[in-house]
Amino acid sequence: MGVDVTVLSDHDLALEDLYDLPSLLNAEAPDPPSPLRPEDIIDYERPWRWNRDCAHSSVPEELVNAGHLSIEGPAGFFGTAFRSGIELCHLTRWWAFVHDARTSDLLMEASTILGRVWKASCVVYLPDSAFLPELAVDRLYDAAPFIEVVSWLSEKVGPPMSDPSELRQGEDVNPNGYILHELQGAS
């Protein structure tokens, strides 16, 4: 099984706006840049939508009771919205993100565009799976403020890298690295 790309970010949405996140994304970022092509995946042009748990009667109820909501989107994007942050995942492999400039450029551009929709001030790129950086996501599931996610990464993993190329180890990748970017013009 491969290692995909996970992007964590904070958000500055009021709860009412967070409930309406798919509509905001469909209006402001319906077709984010992606290194994948339409023929690469099913539902490439799928609109942003909640992937609801039927145990809850509404989006607000699910966010309050479960603490998070799953979201699906176009071009290989999916993720989870929390009260203090967003976990944005993509079907692109971590190896391609680290080794291919076009891939990393497109995913970073998409993350910036999407982050601006939910008023993020920073984004963190990390590998998914069982690697140490991915455990930072647990902080969001524990309802921690996003700043604690960043602090945890710094304390447990070390300082962030500034560019995907810094995570290369020959033809391999550093599985215990991550990248943190501040978004310019964030609210």
Secondary structure, 3 states (H helix, E strand, C coil): CCCEEEEEEECCCCHHHHHCHHHHHHHHCCCCCCCCCHHHCCCCCCCCEEECCCCCCCHHHHHHHHCEEEEECCCCEEEEEECCEEEEEEEEEHHHHHHCHHHHHHHHHHHHHHHHHCCCCEEEEEECCCCHHHHHHHHHHCCCCHHHHHHHHHHHCCCCECCHHHHEECCEECCCCCEEEECCCCC
